[in-house]
């Protein structure tokens, strides 16, 4: 089984590459281009996930979800957040019905 600490390592890599030279680092290039470029990548990857799932291609689906997760981590980092923020939110929701949780957001 692959260790969940891959998220820690990815977060560290994103932090290191945030201010790297955009001509040699894909992540630095995304950070340099800004929010719109990162959002575009997240959107593209989300569409590719849907297409792979629709086609029933398991390996393609796994690869596209990995791309989506990666670009989502870039988006989080760009906004000063991390996977830990998402994990905390998932932990908060644990044991709460999805219907109940969604209804509670309308009160925020």
N, C-alpha and C positions, 0 to 999 in steps of 0.2 A: 504494500500500500504506500502511496506517495504521501509524504508528510505535509500537513497543513502549513508548516512554516515557510512553504514556498511563497505565500503571500507576504510574509515578513521580508524575505529576500527580494521579492519584486518591488516592494515599497522602498527598500533601501536603494535599489538600483535606480528607481525613478527619481529619488531625492538626489542621488549622485549626478544623474544626467540632466537634471532640470536646468542647470547653468552651463552645460557642456556646449561645445561647438556644434551648432545645428548642421554644419556640413558633414559631420562625421557621426552624429547620433540621431537616429530616427526619433527618439523620445524628445531630445532637445529641440529638434525641428518642430515637433508638434507643440511643445510648450511655447516656442518662439512664435509660431503662427497664431496661437491664442485660442480662445474659447470656440469660435466658430469652426475652426479646422478640427478641433478635438470632437466637437459635437457631430460634425459631418462624418468622421470616422466611426463614432459610436453608432450613428444611424445606419451607415453602410453595413457595419458588422451585424447589427440587429436584423437587417433584411436578409443577409446571408445566412444567419441562423434559421430564420423562418424558411428560406428556400431549401436548406439542407434537411430540415425536419420534414418538410412537405415531400421531398424526394425520397425520404426513408433511408438516407445514406448515413449510417451510424458514425463511421470514421469522419466523414465530412462534418457532421453535426458536432462532434466533439471538438474538432479543430476550429470550427467557426465560433463555438461557445468560448473556447480559449481566447480567440481573437477579441470577442466581445468583452469578456472579463478583463483582458489586458487593457483595452482602450477605456473601459470604465474606470479602471484603476488610475489611468492617466488623467481622466476627467476629475476624479476625486482629488488626486494630488494637486491638480491645477487650481482647485477650489479650497485647498488647505485642509482636506479631509483624507481619510485613509480607509482601508478595509476594516480596521478596528471600529470605526464609526458605524459601518454597515452591520458588522457582527453584533455590536451592542444593540442596534435596532432590532435585528432578528431575535436576539435573546429577550428583548423587551416584549416582543410579540409571541414568544413561545407559550403555548398553552392557551392562547386566546383565539377564538374563532375568527376567521378572515372577515366574516360579515360584521362581527362586533368590532374588530380592530378598525376596519374601514369607516364604520359609523363614528367611532371615537375621533377620527381625524377631522371630521366636520365641525367638531366642537373647539378645535385648536385655533 
